Amino acid sequence: MKSKILLLLAVFMATNAFALKITNYTTQSSGALQNVTVAFDDLGKSAKVRCVIRMNGDPVGMTEETIKGVGTLNIFIAGGTPDATNPECMEIE
């Protein structure tokens, strides 16, 4: 029974882990403008997506937008970002 529960949990996590992925990430104007392109595995899927930009582990910018299949979210960060940044994106309800 325990192994069945673990298997179901693993399948659920794997299914959700690859449902949305970042396909491109660029910055412009010293990090003031961040462009994050995301795509669903199912290009016919439409959903609301949230992308958070992190610098040194802390959130410095965020946006939410509804996309269908593939979309680019633009995030403006006043003053730019002097250090390296990383995007994180997720589907939200």
N, C-alpha and C positions, 0 to 999 in steps of 0.2 A: 504494500500500500504506500509506504513511504517513497519508494522508487517511482511509483506512478505520479505522485504529487510533484516530486522533483522534476520529472520529465515534462509534465504539463507546465510547470513554472518556466522551465528552460525554453520550451516552444513558444510560450507567450512572450517572454523577453526577447527572443530572437525575432519574432514577428514584428514587434513594436520597434526594435532597434534599427531595422532597415526600412521602415515605412517612410522616413523623411531623412534626407541627407544633404549636407552642404556640398555643392558642386563647384563653387567658385567664391573667392573672397578677395576683395581689393580695398585698398585705402588710397585716399587722395588728399591733397592740401594738408600735409603734415598730420594726417590722421583725423582731420575734422570731418571728413566724409567717408563713411564705411559702406561698402556695397557687399551684401551677402546674397548669393544665388543659392536657392534650395530647390530640391526636386523630390516629389513623391515617387515611389516605385510604380504606382499606378498613375499614369499621366492623366487619367480622366478624373482623378480625385480632386475635390475642392475642399479646403479647410482653412481655418485661421491658424496662423503661424506666429510665434514669438521668437525674436532673435535678441540675444543679449550679448553685448560686447564687454569683455573683461580685460582689465589691465592690472597686472600684478595680483591676480586672483579676485579683484573687486569689480563689481559691475560699474561701468562708466557710461553706458548707453543702451537703449532698448527701443524696439518698435514692434508693433503687432500689425499684421495685414492678412487678408484673405487671399490665397493664391489657388490657382487651378493647375495642377501638374507641375509646372516649373514657374518660379517667380523670383524677382530680385527685390530685396528689402533694402532701403536706403536709410542709414542712420547718421544723423548729424550730431557731432560732439563739439560743443563750443570750446574753443581754445585748442582743439586737437588733442593728440595723445603722444606725449614724449617717449613713452616706452612701448614695447611690443604689445599687441592686442590679440585676443583670440575670440572668435564667435562661437556661440552655442545657440542652437535653434531647436524648437520643439513644437509639436502640434498642440494647440490648446482648444478647449471647448468653450 
